[in-house]
Structure formats: structure tokens, C-alpha cells
Amino acid sequence: MGSLYRASKHARSRLRQLSLLSSEPSKLRPLPAPEHPDHPCRRGSCSIAGPAVDLGGYPPERIRNFSIIAHVDHGKSTLADRLLELTGTIKKGHGQPQYLDKLQVERERGITVKAQTVTMFYRRIINSSDINNEEQSDYLLNLIDTPGHVDFSYEVSRSLAACQGALLVVDAAQGVQAQTVANFYLAFESNLTIIPVINKIDQPTADPDRVKAQLKSLFDIDPEDALLTSAKTGQGLEHVLPAVIERIPSPPGKCDSPLRMLLLDSYYDEYKGVICHVAVVDGTLRKGDKIASAATNQAYEALDVGIMHPELTPTGILFTGQVGYVVSGIRSTKEARVGDTLYHARSIVEPLPGFKAAKHMVFSGLYPADGSDFEALNHAIERLTCNDASVSVTKESSTALGMGFRCGFLGLLHMDVFHQRLEQEYGARIISTIPTVPYIFEYSDGSKVQVQNPATLASNPGKRVTACWEPSVIATIIIPSEYVGPVITLCSERRGEQLEYSFIDSQRAFMKYRLPLREIVVDFYNELKSITSGYASFDYEDADYQTSDLVKLDILLNGQPVDAMATIVHQLKAQRIGRELVDRLKKFIDRQMFEITIQAAIGSKVIARETISAMRKNVLAKCYGGDITRKKKLLEKQKEGKKRMKRVGSVDIPQEAFHELLKVS
Ligand SMILES: Nc1nc2c(ncn2[C@@H]2O[C@H](COP(=O)(O)OP(=O)(O)OP(=O)(O)O)[C@@H](O)[C@H]2O)c(=O)[nH]1
């Protein structure tokens, strides 16, 4: 518990400040919906086209920028929905739950993968018991909903850069989970004011007192500071925005300083080009202003400026402390660099600190299923990386798959989501190769290289590998106490080293392990979930490289190595993985006109072998009788299927075979 305890000591002084904050009785009432004539957006003086919104009435002291952070499924997006309804930003019962989860992939998987910002207007009314003495003030609140899964914590840390506070949502029944811990520290290290929200109190198994005790013991959060809510029934929600206004400081920027904006995110729009989400740190941005990028020194004109309320809403202006969007004629992803500082061209400003570069944990080759689609895939990847700057892309080629790309991802789920978005949003059909982590190899000539593609590993016999290192992670695992035994077994099977083991209360154990990254990227989380009946929570942060005993495992078809199927594995696991790869391939490669041998080999030593006997797959076998059109159709279908095959030497490999190999750990 050492590191948690140390950090919680820091937390103590900060949280003490929080408990000093007033909780004077106040009543807050949402503003009328934007379409209402009394809404401040309608009382504005802006004369721009589109919905007029006057942001002039919101100096920094009337602005709060906050994020919602939590472990997966603790209710962030649902809470965000309720706050949007409460402020009239979206209509109640708008029929689209988790409004801010806009991507198809988010809706299908029920997870947030992109942080989303939305501006809300809120009127605070104090002392409402005496209606004549009512005091009211209007606030502009920027809410950023963030993903919960560890693979997207880069999104979280970027979002936090635009905020001064965060709602830390914890499920009242599940209590603190691994990503609650990770997200708490992300927010804490960014110096944000943290408001604990114990959500789902409507559940029969909810135990808010236990969660309060956990928050106290892990983070030294005063139980009095916790808000109790049910985003489902609406219970307790009336206290959330008052707490945001009272406890979270307003943005610190200077209105009269030269403009400095932080580029938070961007995406490509067919008509407008790149749309940049920005946080105005200092100064004012007006439509028509000439702005420049600190990263590229390119200058642009601000063609359209506005807020997300909840969709793009032109305002013509953005003042200090506000979060909004700007369209500036940037057309390529290379120009819109997340973390960049935008400023008025010709003014001299100190660039903002920006963001730490994303650290790629998993690499995989991405190839068009049909080789002639390379340019289309190139275009799709370029567009998509505009909205997901954390993916690294370099071109590569493979003898088996032709021209393609080597992409770096933040984790396996991130990789999966990227593939799905390519297919759903851009209609790309792709084949991806076995994911690998970035290993480091040292050769006999003293040179060291980072190997992101196993196929490139030392094919030169004059260059012997003399040492190798693999990346490791520090994993945090929180589980009900009865599952401790199986989890310890799993972690040691995965070559883990236990660093910490303690209890956060009478029912939950907390463990820290150092594990090789390779061991957790494929299937670790699924197995952890399955041995703990779904009760385990898991998070990790990257740690150092460790020396290791690694070998390159080749797959050969009829004696010919398939570069796209090569993988790097630990010596001790090579035999089992080789066997499994060969078995899986056998199931997915159809019998052909000749015998096919499938082999797994380390160097020249074959460690596993299977044979597929010769026979042409006769699709007409069961097609008796004389219907010629049906026979033609079947042959056509077979021909179509062949197009999706990849030919290695004389062997046709179906796409599915590549997908199957991804599952071998
Ligand atoms: N009973 C109950 N269920 C809730 C409450 N809040 C959210 N849920 C449900 O919990 C599930 C997860 O809610 P989300 O809002 O998607 O959770 P999330 O934290 O945004 O999830 P990720 O985006 O995947 O991190 C959904 O089925 C919600 O309907 C609540 O207060 N009570």
C-alpha cells in the first residue's frame, strides 16, 4: 500500500482545502432550454448567422471547466446525460441514452472511447425561500466526459489539461476499482479539485458508507465531501452542479493577455475540413482572426468559431477560459497537432506545455484485404488519425500481404476500436497481423534496435542477438478477497512479480504486480475476469524495460516463412505458442489441390508441425441435379471467396486465419 499511502499524504493537505469550502444553503435552478426566449443564449448581442450565443456575459469567474472520470461502467456517461438535461442542453427523454457516446463503436460496445466536451448554461439561485430576495447568477459550465478503459487514459489526461476540477464517480455497490485509483491520480497530479460522487445509490446492493470509507482510506477524501447520486433515478443530482460551482476554481487565464489556445482534439469533417477543439487559456479569439500554430508556424484564418452546445454552435467569439471549436482551413491531420498552442499570428507568446507524447504499447501491421485498396486505406487512416492522434503510423511492406502500415496503439482494445472505426466509418476492409510489443535487441556489433515488427528481426546471420529486453508494466488489481489465490496463480503463470498485497477493506484485496507487457496485451484481462467471476478490476501503467529471454517464432507454409505471421515470444512459452498457432491455422486453411505443411520454427529448428492433405474443395459436392444457375452461383461465390484469400507461395490463406492468430497468447 506504500505508494498509495504516500500519495494520499499529499492528497490530505489538498483535500483539507476542499473541506474548508463553503456549503452554504443554496438552491440552483436550471436555465430554460436554449430555445426559450429567456435563455441567456437568446438575450445575446451576437449578430452572427446560426444560433446566436452571447458569451460576453461569462467572464472567467463565471466559468467552470470540469471532467467526469471513473472506472468503466460506473455511470459517467449517464451522469453526463442527466446534467445536460438538468441544464436544458438536451431535452429530457431525447431518446438517445449516453448522448455523448456518439461513435457507432461506442454505442455498440457500450463504452466511451473519445472524450467529448459540451458547454452548458446554468443559472444559480440563492436564498429562494424568500422569493423577493433571490440572488441569481449565470454560469457557463464546460463538461468533458472521458473514457474509463485504461487504453484510453491518454484521452483522459488530455481532457484534464482543460479542466480545473473533476467529478470522480464511484459505483456505490462496486466501490473503488482499479481505474478509480488510476484516474484519481491522473486528476490529482494535474492539480485538479476532485469532487467524489458515489453513484448508483438506487441499487439494492449499494453501500455508500463502505465506499466513503474506501475513499477515506485510499485517497484521504473526507466522507463529508462525497455526493450521493443515482444518475438513473435522478436522486441527489441537484447537489452536483452547486458543488461544481462552489468547489471548483474558475479558469486562471488572463483576459487582457495575447491569445493562447490549447489544441485539445480534432476531427475531419467532409465539408469544413479539420475541426479543432480548443481551450482558450488567455485572450480572446474572434471569427476572422489570423491565428498561427506554434508547432508548425503555419498561419490560418479562424473561419468559424463556436461552442459545443451540444452540437457545433457558432458564437463568433471565444473568451478566456472557454472551451470551444475553431474551423481554420486546416486540411490535413499533420497540421492539427493535439497539444499544440494556437495564437494570434504576429503576436509573441510562450507556447503552452502541451501533452506528453502517447506511449505505444502494442504494434501491429495493417493491410488492405484487397491489395488494390492500399490508397483508399491510406486515406482512411489519415482521416481517422486526425480524430485519434495517439496512433502512430508508418508504411511497411510484407511479402505475404503487400503494401501496408505498421501502427502503434495504446493497448489491444484501442487497436480493436481503431480497426472497427476504420471499417465502420470508412468502409475499409483490413487484415491485421499478430500484435507485438516493442522489444529491444542488442546485436553482436553492439548496436541496439527497437523491434516493432518481428519480421524485421535480424535476418542477417553475421549479426547475432546478444541481449534483449521487453517492456513491463505495473499492474493494479482489485478483487474480492476470496479470489486472491487464483489471481496470484494467474500472475505467476504470466511471469509476474508481486510488489504489493494488502486489503482496502474487509472484503477487497489490492495487489500490485510487475508483469511483462507481452503477457497482458493478449487475453489477460479476459482470463482475470473469468477466474474472478467478473469481479476483478485491473489497470496498469508502463514501467521499465527488463532483460528477457526472447526468440523469434516463424510460421512456415510448405517450407516458406510467412513474414506477416512471425512473432516474438519468451523462450519458455515458445513451444506452447508454436503448437497453438499451427493448430489454429490448420482449422482455417482449406484443403487445396496439394498437401500443405504448416510449421512453427525457431531459426532452423521446427517445434510444431501439421499437415493438410490434398483435395480441392468441391463446392458442388452436394448440388445434385441439373440447375445450372445454382451451380454457377456457387462457383461465383467460391471465386469471390478466393479474392479475399492471401496467397503465400502457392497456398491460399483466408483473412480469418490472420484474425485467429491474434488470439494466441
Ligand atoms: N442502477 C443504476 N444504473 C446506472 C446508474 N448510472 C448508470 N447506470 C447504468 O450503468 C451502466 C453504465 O453506465 P455508463 O454511463 O455507460 O457508464 P460509463 O462510466 O460512462 O461507462 P464507460 O464509458 O464504458 O466508461 C449503464 O447500463 C447505465 O444505465 C445509476 O445511477 N443506477
The ligand as an SDF file (V2000), in Angstrom:
LIG
                    3D

 32 34  0  0  0  0  0  0  0  0999 V2000
  -28.9570    1.3370  -11.3020 N   0  0  0  0  0  0  0  0  0  0  0  0
  -28.2490    2.3050  -11.8520 C   0  0  0  0  0  0  0  0  0  0  0  0
  -27.6420    2.1060  -13.0420 N   0  0  0  0  0  0  0  0  0  0  0  0
  -26.9210    3.1240  -13.5770 C   0  0  0  0  0  0  0  0  0  0  0  0
  -26.7900    4.3700  -12.9330 C   0  0  0  0  0  0  0  0  0  0  0  0
  -25.9850    5.1530  -13.6850 N   0  0  0  0  0  0  0  0  0  0  0  0
  -25.6440    4.4290  -14.7850 C   0  0  0  0  0  0  0  0  0  0  0  0
  -26.2100    3.2070  -14.7150 N   0  0  0  0  0  0  0  0  0  0  0  0
  -26.0810    2.1160  -15.6880 C   0  0  0  0  0  0  0  0  0  0  0  0
  -24.7410    1.6360  -15.6570 O   0  0  0  0  0  0  0  0  0  0  0  0
  -24.3020    1.2580  -16.9710 C   0  0  0  0  0  0  0  0  0  0  0  0
  -23.0290    2.0010  -17.3520 C   0  0  0  0  0  0  0  0  0  0  0  0
  -23.3220    3.3750  -17.4460 O   0  0  0  0  0  0  0  0  0  0  0  0
  -22.4570    4.3780  -18.3400 P   0  0  0  0  0  0  0  0  0  0  0  0
  -22.9980    5.7430  -18.0680 O   0  0  0  0  0  0  0  0  0  0  0  0
  -22.3640    3.9230  -19.7430 O   0  0  0  0  0  0  0  0  0  0  0  0
  -21.0510    4.1640  -17.6700 O   0  0  0  0  0  0  0  0  0  0  0  0
  -19.6710    4.8280  -18.0810 P   0  0  0  0  0  0  0  0  0  0  0  0
  -18.9230    5.0360  -16.8070 O   0  0  0  0  0  0  0  0  0  0  0  0
  -19.8860    6.0260  -18.9310 O   0  0  0  0  0  0  0  0  0  0  0  0
  -19.0100    3.6720  -18.9170 O   0  0  0  0  0  0  0  0  0  0  0  0
  -17.7100    3.7910  -19.9110 P   0  0  0  0  0  0  0  0  0  0  0  0
  -17.9890    4.8660  -20.8600 O   0  0  0  0  0  0  0  0  0  0  0  0
  -17.6690    2.4530  -20.5540 O   0  0  0  0  0  0  0  0  0  0  0  0
  -16.5410    4.0230  -19.0650 O   0  0  0  0  0  0  0  0  0  0  0  0
  -25.4830    1.5710  -17.9080 C   0  0  0  0  0  0  0  0  0  0  0  0
  -26.2160    0.4010  -18.0820 O   0  0  0  0  0  0  0  0  0  0  0  0
  -26.3140    2.5840  -17.1190 C   0  0  0  0  0  0  0  0  0  0  0  0
  -27.6810    2.5430  -17.4470 O   0  0  0  0  0  0  0  0  0  0  0  0
  -27.4600    4.5520  -11.6650 C   0  0  0  0  0  0  0  0  0  0  0  0
  -27.3950    5.5980  -11.0130 O   0  0  0  0  0  0  0  0  0  0  0  0
  -28.1700    3.4820  -11.2000 N   0  0  0  0  0  0  0  0  0  0  0  0
  1  2  1  0
  2  3  2  0
  2 32  1  0
  3  4  1  0
  4  5  2  0
  4  8  1  0
  5  6  1  0
  5 30  1  0
  6  7  2  0
  7  8  1  0
  8  9  1  0
  9 10  1  0
  9 28  1  0
 10 11  1  0
 11 12  1  0
 11 26  1  0
 12 13  1  0
 13 14  1  0
 14 15  2  0
 14 16  1  0
 14 17  1  0
 17 18  1  0
 18 19  2  0
 18 20  1  0
 18 21  1  0
 21 22  1  0
 22 23  2  0
 22 24  1  0
 22 25  1  0
 26 27  1  0
 26 28  1  0
 28 29  1  0
 30 31  2  0
 30 32  1  0
M  END
$$$$
